[in-house]
């Protein structure tokens, strides 16, 4: 799954994945909003049936913690 705030960046990443023989669906996503993140998760589950691993590399560096522990408040307090 490729999820970026800009569709153009999604397309660039997908081209690199496909060039290496892979495949990846893409969703334009603002990772600071629960609704956008939910769309990403629903898309992954819909296309692959499960999530084996997830890595959030959006925004600025912050302490590493499980996805289930992220809250709207913690995301809102992270400078963009």
Backbone as CSV, one residue per row, in Angstrom:
resi,resn,N_x,N_y,N_z,CA_x,CA_y,CA_z,C_x,C_y,C_z
1,UNK,0.849,-1.166,0.000,0.000,0.000,0.000,0.891,1.225,0.000
2,UNK,0.591,2.118,-0.899,1.274,3.403,-0.940,0.247,4.452,-0.550
3,UNK,0.570,5.237,0.457,-0.345,6.280,0.908,0.463,7.551,1.127
4,UNK,0.136,8.564,0.364,0.844,9.840,0.470,-0.177,10.954,0.364
5,UNK,0.186,12.100,0.854,-0.725,13.241,0.820,-0.894,13.794,-0.598
6,UNK,0.038,13.469,-1.500,-0.087,13.921,-2.882,-0.138,12.732,-3.840
7,UNK,-1.054,12.794,-4.770,-1.216,11.704,-5.737,0.039,11.519,-6.589
8,UNK,0.709,12.607,-6.921,1.929,12.517,-7.732,3.021,11.710,-7.053
9,UNK,3.179,11.895,-5.754,4.179,11.120,-5.017,3.788,9.643,-4.971
10,UNK,2.491,9.368,-4.859,2.022,7.979,-4.927,2.435,7.352,-6.250
11,UNK,2.208,8.057,-7.346,2.520,7.533,-8.672,4.018,7.261,-8.835
12,UNK,4.850,8.169,-8.324,6.301,7.977,-8.398,6.714,6.710,-7.647
13,UNK,6.183,6.524,-6.463,6.528,5.357,-5.649,6.039,4.076,-6.305
14,UNK,4.839,4.094,-6.852,4.300,2.905,-7.509,5.143,2.530,-8.728
15,UNK,5.601,3.512,-9.491,6.475,3.220,-10.634,7.731,2.468,-10.190
16,UNK,8.312,2.879,-9.067,9.512,2.204,-8.558,9.196,0.774,-8.111
17,UNK,8.060,0.589,-7.476,7.661,-0.749,-7.015,7.411,-1.670,-8.204
18,UNK,6.681,-1.184,-9.185,6.367,-1.977,-10.380,7.645,-2.311,-11.149
19,UNK,8.580,-1.380,-11.218,9.850,-1.615,-11.915,10.632,-2.771,-11.293
20,UNK,10.371,-3.037,-10.023,11.043,-4.134,-9.324,10.187,-5.404,-9.304
21,UNK,9.076,-5.392,-10.057,8.223,-6.572,-10.151,7.139,-6.659,-9.101
22,UNK,6.961,-5.605,-8.328,5.944,-5.621,-7.274,4.645,-4.989,-7.712
23,UNK,3.726,-4.936,-6.781,2.454,-4.258,-7.017,2.037,-3.586,-5.723
24,UNK,1.332,-2.495,-5.845,0.873,-1.773,-4.661,-0.278,-0.857,-5.034
25,UNK,-1.391,-0.977,-4.330,-2.459,-0.002,-4.522,-2.044,1.326,-3.884
26,UNK,-2.691,2.396,-4.290,-2.365,3.710,-3.731,-3.626,4.420,-3.267
27,UNK,-3.470,5.164,-2.187,-4.540,5.999,-1.663,-3.916,7.335,-1.284
28,UNK,-4.544,8.426,-1.704,-4.106,9.737,-1.258,-4.604,9.904,0.169
29,UNK,-3.693,10.229,1.082,-4.024,10.189,2.504,-3.302,11.278,3.279
30,UNK,-4.038,11.982,4.113,-3.453,12.882,5.107,-3.392,12.078,6.400
31,UNK,-2.206,11.649,6.775,-2.040,10.738,7.914,-2.388,11.359,9.255
32,UNK,-2.707,12.651,9.288,-3.099,13.262,10.557,-4.592,13.119,10.825
33,UNK,-5.341,12.582,9.860,-6.785,12.451,10.038,-7.223,10.995,10.120
34,UNK,-7.999,10.679,11.135,-8.467,9.301,11.314,-9.240,8.787,10.111
35,UNK,-10.054,9.625,9.493,-10.859,9.164,8.354,-9.987,8.716,7.195
36,UNK,-8.947,9.496,6.873,-8.043,9.114,5.783,-7.295,7.825,6.114
37,UNK,-6.828,7.710,7.336,-6.105,6.503,7.751,-7.022,5.294,7.695
38,UNK,-8.263,5.476,8.097,-9.241,4.378,8.048,-9.445,3.896,6.606
39,UNK,-9.476,4.830,5.646,-9.608,4.459,4.225,-8.419,3.607,3.799
40,UNK,-7.212,3.992,4.225,-6.015,3.211,3.889,-6.137,1.799,4.454
41,UNK,-6.478,1.695,5.725,-6.594,0.384,6.357,-7.677,-0.461,5.697
42,UNK,-8.819,0.134,5.409,-9.903,-0.600,4.744,-9.484,-1.066,3.352
43,UNK,-8.720,-0.244,2.642,-8.249,-0.615,1.304,-7.291,-1.802,1.387
44,UNK,-6.373,-1.759,2.333,-5.431,-2.869,2.508,-6.181,-4.166,2.820
45,UNK,-7.077,-4.111,3.780,-7.839,-5.304,4.165,-8.668,-5.800,2.983
46,UNK,-9.285,-4.886,2.250,-10.102,-5.267,1.100,-9.303,-5.942,-0.002
47,UNK,-8.075,-5.510,-0.227,-7.276,-6.054,-1.331,-6.378,-7.219,-0.924
48,UNK,-5.930,-7.232,0.341,-4.975,-8.257,0.763,-5.502,-9.170,1.870
49,UNK,-6.623,-8.792,2.480,-7.233,-9.632,3.510,-6.672,-9.445,4.909
50,UNK,-5.511,-8.817,5.036,-4.916,-8.611,6.355,-3.768,-7.611,6.238
51,UNK,-3.286,-7.182,7.385,-2.108,-6.320,7.447,-1.034,-7.102,8.196
52,UNK,0.079,-7.352,7.533,1.183,-8.061,8.178,2.103,-7.098,8.915
53,UNK,2.314,-5.927,8.345,3.184,-4.933,8.979,2.760,-3.561,8.475
54,UNK,2.911,-2.564,9.321,2.601,-1.192,8.934,3.724,-0.292,9.443
55,UNK,4.078,0.686,8.630,5.098,1.647,9.029,4.624,3.027,8.642
56,UNK,4.523,3.906,9.618,4.096,5.281,9.398,5.338,6.158,9.369
57,UNK,5.612,6.709,8.200,6.779,7.568,8.030,6.340,8.982,7.664
58,UNK,5.179,9.370,8.145,4.637,10.681,7.808,5.012,11.706,8.876
59,UNK,5.226,12.921,8.435,5.453,14.009,9.375,6.848,14.040,9.945
60,UNK,6.929,14.395,11.213,8.214,14.537,11.890,8.448,13.359,12.817
61,UNK,9.692,13.179,13.211,10.045,12.072,14.087,9.356,12.211,15.441
62,UNK,8.880,11.105,15.942,8.229,11.056,17.241,8.480,9.684,17.845
63,UNK,8.169,9.513,19.117,8.415,8.208,19.737,7.669,7.093,18.998
64,UNK,8.319,5.940,18.879,7.715,4.784,18.223,6.736,4.138,19.177
65,UNK,5.513,3.870,18.682,4.516,3.182,19.487,3.553,2.463,18.567
66,UNK,2.837,1.490,19.082,1.884,0.747,18.249,0.809,1.666,17.662
67,UNK,0.371,1.348,16.456,-0.670,2.114,15.771,-1.911,2.248,16.643
68,UNK,-2.213,1.207,17.393,-3.415,1.214,18.232,-3.331,2.228,19.365
69,UNK,-2.142,2.742,19.645,-1.978,3.719,20.720,-1.991,5.165,20.225
70,UNK,-2.050,5.373,18.905,-2.118,6.725,18.372,-3.511,7.300,18.582
71,UNK,-3.569,8.559,18.922,-4.849,9.251,19.115,-4.865,10.504,18.267
72,UNK,-6.038,11.060,18.052,-6.142,12.334,17.335,-5.327,13.397,18.053
73,UNK,-5.372,13.420,19.384,-4.662,14.437,20.159,-3.155,14.318,19.965
74,UNK,-2.625,13.087,19.965,-1.186,12.935,19.789,-0.755,13.324,18.395
75,UNK,-1.597,13.036,17.381,-1.260,13.439,16.018,-1.349,14.942,15.850
76,UNK,-2.334,15.563,16.497,-2.525,17.013,16.369,-1.396,17.778,17.052
77,UNK,-0.754,17.174,18.063,0.307,17.878,18.769,1.653,17.765,18.061
78,UNK,1.707,16.996,16.985,2.936,16.836,16.216,2.999,17.900,15.135
79,UNK,4.034,18.745,15.134,4.104,19.790,14.109,4.250,19.186,12.712
80,UNK,3.592,19.805,11.757,3.664,19.314,10.373,4.836,19.901,9.645
